[in-house]
């Protein structure tokens, strides 16, 4: 095992990386804002510690030795780990509790990112980490404190609480409605429906509830997530069914239109899932209460 005193310094490793990336001692010196002599000294010290050369010196330039080629990717990876770990520590406030939330991509991009600032103002001592995931939570014994998932309605999800049932609005862009307005139900046949590839049954349920006589035209391109369908709607590519709480702010701003005020309650719901051993944490309790105050009014 190498003794601590025999380990290369971070300065020497950064110098090695700079020389290896530029293949020029002078350019490496400019990049590091040190003298060329200092660069040469750092490399010589590093080679002496390793007991073998890292560069072949030629009249026309330098090149990595076989040892240098093996050493370079390992040093690069190690420095990245050090930089990342250091940044994480610097960005973590010891006075704050870290709350890690794992949510579906659309819930994050179309609602939580905008709203989470309100939560941090109410609870400034809590630091937030938002990550995305989808589908059932197979292992709740993870580092995440809270999961939010859109799942088929059921009373049998472990450690889960129904936040609200899913209400979908039929939405279109204002410019599409100006070009091809929907004034009555029959006008729907003149528009393309944007498929939700992971839940194709949504449009079938919509057709059944509205008793649509004509078979609608579906776009040839479908999307996995609601936020992707929303982008297609805004690009005038057709109509989509999107969760009400995600799109109502855009409706109020006039960025989206709900033709004929059409909506549908799906067979899905948004669930808050908290591992049992996290349930007693104050930060989790505060976040759940805040979520319920923001979205609980639509609970059924």
Residue, then its C-alpha position, 0 to 999 in steps of 0.5 A: x500500500x502506498x504511504x500518504x507521503x508518497x501520494x502525488x499532490x493534487x497540483x501535480x495531477x492537475x499539471x499532468x492533466x493539463x500537459x496531457x490535454x495540450x501536449x505542450x508544456x508551454x500551453x499547459x503553463x498558460x492554462x494553469x497560469x504558472x511558469x513553464x519551469x513550474x510545469x516541468x518541475x511538477x511533471x518531473x516530481x510526479x514521474x520520480x514518484x511513479x518511478x517511470x516516465x509519463x511522456x516521451x520528449x522529442x525534438x518535435x514535441x511530446x507524447x504519452x508513454x504507455x504508462x501515461x496512457x494508462x494513468x491518464x483516465x484514472x487520474x481524470x476520473x479521480x479528479x472528477x470525483x474529488x471535484x464533485x464531492x467537494x462541490x457537494x460539501x460546499x453546497x450543503x449547509x450544515x444548518x439545513x435538512x436535506x429533503x430528497x424527492x423522487x418524482x415523475x418527469x412531468x410532475x417535476x417539469x410542469x408543476x414542482x419546479x415552479x412551485x418548490x420555491x414557495x416551499x423553500x420560503x416557508x421552510x428555509x432550513x430545508x434544502x431540496x434535491x429533486x430527482x426523477x423516476x417513473x412507475x411503481x416504487x419497487x424499493x422504497x428503502x432507498x435514499x429518497x425521502x419522498x416519492x410522487x408517482x402517477x399510478x392506477x387507482x388502488x388502495x394497496x400501494x405500500x406506504x402510499x397516500x393518494x394526493x389526488x385523482x387525475x383530472x385530464x383537460x383537453x388542451x390546444x394552442x390558441x393559434x391552432x384554435x384561431x386557425x381551426x376553431x372547435x365550437x361544437x363536439x363535431x369539430x373535434x374530427x377536424x383535429x389530430x389527437x396526440x397519442x400518449x404512448x404509455x397510456x393509449x387507453x386515455x383517448x379510448x376512455x375520452x371517446x367513450x365518455x363523450x360518445x364520439x361517433x367518428x374515429x379521430x385521427x391520431x398523430x403518427x408521433x406519440x409521446x411518453x410523458x405529458x411534458x412532451x405532449x405539451x410541447x407538441x401542443x404548443x407547436x400546433x401539432x394537435x390536441x392532448x389530454x393533460x393533467x389539470x393542475x399542470x396546465x391551469x396556470x398556462x390556461x390563465x395566462x392564455x397560453x393554452x385553450x380548453x375547447x368546450x371546457x372538456x375534461x375527464x377523470x382518468x383511472x389514475x391518481x397521484x400518490x405520495x409514497x414515504x418509506x416507513x422509516x422516513x415517516x416520522x421526519x419533520x421535513x417529510x411531514x412539512x413537505x406532505x402538508x405543503x403538498x396537500x395544501x397545494x393540491x389537496x383541494x382537488x382530492x376526491 
